[in-house]
């Protein structure tokens, strides 16, 4: 019964997201340019790929970022330099560039493209990562920043797991209570994650290293990089139910998103990647989480 209710809730949020898409398409929602609202001293970074770029799907996430109550200094979308260039960009993305969105072309390192290029480009900036298939509520950046101002050295997220024992299977990890923190807390990228400068182990910000242990789980690797750096992860007291405008497509096309193999499949590859990453922490940095 609980499973059925969860599925109904996901469907309801997906339909809501579909309706919001229609409002954007009909230009019925205001769309300020970046910098027209009170700002926060942070950079928002995200990546996208494939049909989400070619059909302009990622634009809906960018629309929701422009409608935030507080604007970041920059919003950077990283896409594959082997496929895209300035001349090939869909017209929707070109229009968003005129609103202040930066589109940068880089090597495709899968989900790691969301953060690693930004840490090189903006090493001394607060970086907030978001996913490319979510309509974010207007208060997301404001709420992340509100907590950051009080706890400037902590990684902050709205969706966080609190494993009592990180060696247990991923599905057994509990939700963290709002307003709490922990070294082993696990931020979930879907809800937006704020990374202060130097909050992650610098030596681990290397894709060639990361792909040896967590090739399809950037959340796992960055979680471990925070542990290695000794950085607390903090859950905001405010949270939201994510609204994905692409969930129905993903459901009908299993394998189109990493979550299908990492979490929902019969073989939960998150567990394998977590085990490998924890073994790396122990051997390389003498950090044990058991």
MIVODO-13205 format. One line per 10 residues: number of its first residue (from 1); their letters; for each residue x, z, y of C-alpha. Coordinates in pm, 1 decimal, padded with zeros to 6 digits, m for minus. Example, Ala and Ser with C-alpha at 12.3 -4.5 7.8 and 13.67 -1.06 7.14 Angstrom:
REM MIVODO-13205
1	as	01230.0,00780.0,m00450.0; 01367.0,00714.0,m00106.0
REM end
This chain:
REM MIVODO-13205
1	xxxxxxxxxx	00000.0,00000.0,00000.0; 00280.6,00093.4,00239.5; 00453.9,m00236.1,00163.6; 00134.4,m00427.0,00241.4; 00092.1,m00241.1,00571.2; 00451.3,m00321.1,00666.3; 00395.3,m00688.2,00589.6; 00078.2,m00689.3,00799.9; 00267.9,m00524.6,01087.0; 00544.5,m00786.4,01067.2
11	xxxxxxxxxx	00284.1,m01064.8,01064.8; 00104.9,m00913.4,01365.2; 00428.8,m00890.3,01564.7; 00518.0,m01246.7,01464.1; 00181.7,m01373.7,01586.5; 00231.5,m01180.7,01908.6; 00571.6,m01345.6,01948.1; 00416.1,m01686.1,01883.4; 00163.1,m01620.8,02161.5; 00440.7,m01516.7,02401.6
21	xxxxxxxxxx	00620.6,m01840.4,02320.7; 00310.0,m02026.3,02431.5; 00302.5,m01839.4,02762.4; 00665.6,m01931.0,02824.6; 00599.2,m02294.9,02734.0; 00307.5,m02309.1,02977.0; 00522.6,m02150.5,03251.2; 00273.7,m01865.9,03289.6; 00541.9,m01595.0,03294.9; 00776.5,m01551.4,03591.4
31	xxxxxxxxxx	01139.6,m01639.1,03525.0; 01384.5,m01491.1,03778.4; 01739.2,m01617.1,03800.5; 02020.0,m01387.6,03691.1; 02109.5,m01148.8,03972.8; 01767.2,m01136.0,04133.7; 01699.2,m00787.2,03999.6; 01887.4,m00457.8,04018.5; 02202.0,m00497.0,03813.3; 02400.9,m00303.5,03556.0
41	xxxxxxxxxx	02777.0,m00335.4,03517.2; 02764.3,m00502.7,03176.1; 02791.0,m00839.4,03003.4; 02527.8,m00951.4,02752.2; 02666.0,m01161.0,02467.9; 02487.3,m01349.1,02190.5; 02536.7,m01647.4,01963.9; 02309.9,m01907.7,01808.1; 02337.9,m02200.9,01570.6; 02166.1,m02494.9,01404.4
51	xxxxxxxxxx	01797.5,m02553.6,01473.2; 01776.6,m02253.2,01704.7; 02003.1,m02441.1,01945.3; 01887.5,m02797.8,01879.1; 01517.6,m02717.3,01920.7; 01570.8,m02466.1,02200.6; 01444.7,m02171.2,01994.0; 01718.3,m01943.7,02129.8; 01582.0,m02003.3,02480.5; 01296.4,m01760.6,02414.5
61	xxxxxxxxxx	01543.7,m01475.5,02367.1; 01719.3,m01583.2,02686.3; 01386.0,m01589.4,02869.9; 01325.9,m01227.8,02766.2; 01672.3,m01131.2,02892.6; 01607.1,m01286.7,03233.2; 01283.8,m01087.2,03257.0; 01461.7,m00751.8,03213.9; 01391.9,m00477.9,03468.9; 01768.6,m00464.7,03529.5
71	xxxxxxxxxx	02000.4,m00763.4,03503.6; 02351.1,m00765.6,03356.6; 02638.9,m00923.0,03546.5; 02658.6,m01205.4,03298.0; 02464.3,m01342.3,03001.4; 02684.5,m01550.2,02772.4; 02558.2,m01766.8,02487.0; 02834.8,m01871.0,02246.5; 02780.3,m02183.8,02036.6; 02985.0,m02398.0,01800.9
81	xxxxxxxxxx	03236.1,m02619.1,01981.2; 03251.4,m02854.5,01682.7; 02882.8,m02944.0,01725.8; 02800.4,m02895.2,02091.5; 02937.8,m02979.7,02432.0; 02798.0,m02977.8,02786.0; 02654.6,m03328.5,02753.9; 02475.0,m03258.6,02425.4; 02298.1,m02939.5,02529.2; 01916.7,m02943.0,02496.3
91	xxxxxxxxxx	01739.9,m02973.8,02831.7; 01596.6,m02622.6,02799.5; 01945.5,m02474.3,02782.2; 02060.0,m02689.2,03072.8; 01768.4,m02552.3,03275.8; 01869.8,m02196.4,03185.4; 02223.4,m02264.1,03301.5; 02074.3,m02324.5,03644.6; 01917.8,m01977.7,03613.1; 02261.8,m01822.7,03562.1
101	xxxxxxxxxx	02297.7,m01828.1,03182.4; 02652.5,m01914.9,03072.0; 02687.7,m02139.6,02767.4; 03036.3,m02128.7,02620.4; 03173.3,m02335.6,02334.6; 03392.8,m02165.7,02077.4; 03497.7,m02166.2,01714.2; 03204.9,m02089.8,01485.1; 03278.5,m01757.2,01318.0; 02917.6,m01703.2,01215.8
111	xxxxxxxxxx	02754.4,m01378.0,01328.5; 03090.1,m01249.9,01454.4; 03064.1,m01504.6,01735.8; 02815.2,m01265.0,01895.3; 03089.8,m01020.0,01995.8; 03448.3,m01123.0,01917.0; 03488.0,m01401.7,02177.7; 03338.8,m01171.5,02441.6; 03591.5,m00895.7,02364.9; 03869.0,m01147.2,02433.7
121	xxxxxxxxxx	03706.5,m01287.9,02747.9; 03593.9,m00951.1,02888.6; 03824.6,m00684.6,02737.8; 03753.3,m00425.2,03006.9; 03378.5,m00476.8,03035.1; 03082.7,m00303.7,02874.2; 02940.7,m00560.5,02632.2; 02582.3,m00556.5,02506.3; 02511.9,m00774.2,02203.6; 02166.3,m00901.5,02109.0
131	xxxxxxxxxx	02023.2,m01126.9,01837.4; 01902.1,m01480.8,01902.5; 01557.4,m01461.4,01740.8; 01401.7,m01160.6,01915.0; 01185.0,m01131.0,02225.6; 01328.1,m00822.6,02392.3; 01109.1,m00583.9,02592.6; 01175.8,m00565.9,02965.1; 01327.8,m00218.4,02950.6; 01592.5,m00282.3,02684.2
141	xxxxxxxxxx	01896.6,m00312.0,02910.5; 01774.3,m00039.2,03143.2; 01734.7,00208.1,02856.9; 02071.1,00126.8,02697.9; 02239.4,00167.0,03036.5; 02058.4,00492.6,03108.6; 02217.5,00651.5,02800.1; 02554.4,00488.5,02868.2; 02572.5,00647.8,03214.4; 02542.5,00993.6,03055.4
151	xxxxxxxxxx	02765.7,00917.0,02753.6; 03003.9,00644.7,02878.4; 03235.4,00649.6,02575.7; 02968.9,00616.8,02305.3; 02831.6,00306.4,02138.0; 02458.8,00301.1,02218.0; 02174.6,00131.0,02030.1; 01796.6,00149.2,02002.1; 01784.9,00088.9,01623.7; 02021.7,00312.9,01428.6
161	xxxxxxxxxx	02056.9,00431.0,01069.2; 02196.5,00774.7,00982.1; 02349.0,00768.4,00633.5; 02398.1,01120.0,00500.9; 02643.2,00959.7,00258.1; 02761.9,00608.3,00354.9; 02864.4,00543.3,m00005.4; 02497.8,00548.1,m00111.0; 02312.5,00212.2,m00137.9; 02220.6,00068.7,00201.3
171	xxxxxxxxxx	01845.9,00087.9,00133.3; 01874.5,00465.2,00100.5; 02011.0,00511.0,00451.4; 01762.3,00695.4,00672.7; 01659.0,00620.5,01029.9; 01845.5,00822.5,01291.3; 01630.4,01048.7,01512.1; 01604.1,00937.8,01874.1; 01848.2,01094.6,02117.3; 02103.1,01191.5,01852.0
181	xxxxxxxxxx	02455.6,01079.1,01775.3; 02703.6,01068.0,01490.1; 03037.7,00916.2,01400.8; 02888.1,00753.8,01089.8; 02564.2,00638.8,01253.7; 02502.1,00267.7,01191.5; 02374.6,00057.5,01487.5; 02149.4,m00235.0,01396.1; 02215.1,m00549.3,01598.3; 01849.8,m00649.7,01615.4
191	xxxxxxxxxx	01777.2,m00376.8,01871.1; 02071.7,m00450.0,02099.9; 02403.8,m00262.5,02089.1; 02610.6,m00145.8,02387.7; 02987.9,m00132.8,02332.5; 03205.9,00037.3,02597.1; 03560.1,m00098.7,02637.8; 03796.9,00023.4,02364.6; 03514.1,00171.8,02158.9; 03617.6,m00038.5,01857.5
201	xxxxxxxxxx	03953.0,m00033.1,01679.5; 04145.6,m00312.9,01849.8; 04327.4,m00418.1,01533.0; 03992.1,m00478.9,01361.7; 03867.3,m00724.4,01625.0; 04006.4,m01006.4,01414.2; 03783.1,m01245.0,01221.7; 04051.1,m01344.3,00969.9; 04070.6,m00977.8,00873.3; 03697.3,m00909.6,00891.5
211	xxxxxxxxxx	03599.3,m01199.4,00665.3; 03811.0,m01056.2,00383.6; 03585.1,m00751.2,00363.1; 03253.8,m00826.5,00537.4; 03224.2,m01205.6,00576.2; 02846.7,m01199.0,00631.5; 02795.7,m00853.4,00781.2; 02927.7,m00817.0,01133.3; 02717.3,m00502.4,01180.1; 02907.1,m00343.0,00889.3
221	xxxxxxxxxx	03248.0,m00438.6,01023.7; 03182.1,m00328.1,01381.7; 03033.4,m00001.0,01250.7; 03357.6,00059.2,01062.8; 03567.5,m00041.9,01365.4; 03384.4,00227.3,01562.3; 03457.3,00484.8,01293.6; 03825.8,00387.2,01291.0; 03835.6,00431.1,01670.5; 03662.6,00769.6,01644.8
231	xxxxxxxxxx	03369.3,00653.4,01858.7; 03031.0,00824.1,01836.2; 02724.4,00602.4,01792.2; 02419.9,00720.5,01981.2; 02053.5,00631.3,01939.5; 01842.3,00611.1,02253.8; 01534.2,00827.6,02278.4; 01345.1,00506.7,02352.0; 01286.4,00243.7,02088.8; 01067.0,m00059.0,02022.0
241	xxxxxxxxxx	00925.0,m00264.8,01739.3; 01118.4,m00591.4,01734.7; 00915.1,m00905.1,01802.4; 01064.6,m01204.1,01625.3; 00925.8,m01544.8,01717.8; 01109.3,m01697.3,01420.1; 01002.2,m01458.9,01142.7; 00740.8,m01688.2,00990.2; 00990.1,m01973.8,00964.9; 01246.7,m01742.2,00807.6
251	xxxxxxxxxx	00990.8,m01617.4,00556.8; 00900.1,m01973.5,00455.7; 01266.6,m02079.0,00443.4; 01436.9,m01800.3,00253.1; 01811.7,m01816.1,00313.6; 01779.5,m01930.4,00674.6; 01889.5,m01587.7,00801.1; 02167.9,m01356.4,00684.7; 01924.5,m01069.2,00631.6; 01775.0,m01248.4,00332.1
261	xxxxxxxxxx	02096.6,m01218.7,00134.9; 02238.1,m00905.5,00299.6; 01934.8,m00678.5,00263.5; 01627.5,m00836.1,00105.9; 01763.6,m01020.7,m00192.1; 01790.0,m00894.2,m00547.6; 02163.4,m00854.5,m00491.5; 02205.6,m00655.1,m00172.2; 02535.4,m00795.6,m00055.0; 02546.0,m00540.0,00227.7
271	xxxxxxxxxx	02638.7,m00285.4,m00040.5; 02932.7,m00492.9,m00159.6; 03059.4,m00548.0,00193.5; 03012.9,m00181.9,00287.0; 03210.9,m00071.6,m00019.2; 03492.1,m00316.1,00057.8; 03502.5,m00213.9,00424.3; 03509.2,00158.3,00345.5; 03793.6,00096.8,00100.0; 03979.7,m00084.8,00379.0
281	xxxxxxxxxx	03928.0,00210.6,00618.3; 04068.9,00447.2,00357.9; 04371.0,00237.4,00266.6; 04465.2,00105.8,00611.7; 04360.5,00385.1,00848.8; 04332.5,00684.5,00612.3; 03970.7,00731.3,00718.0; 03731.4,00858.7,00453.3; 03353.7,00877.1,00504.8; 03258.7,01040.9,00174.6
REM end
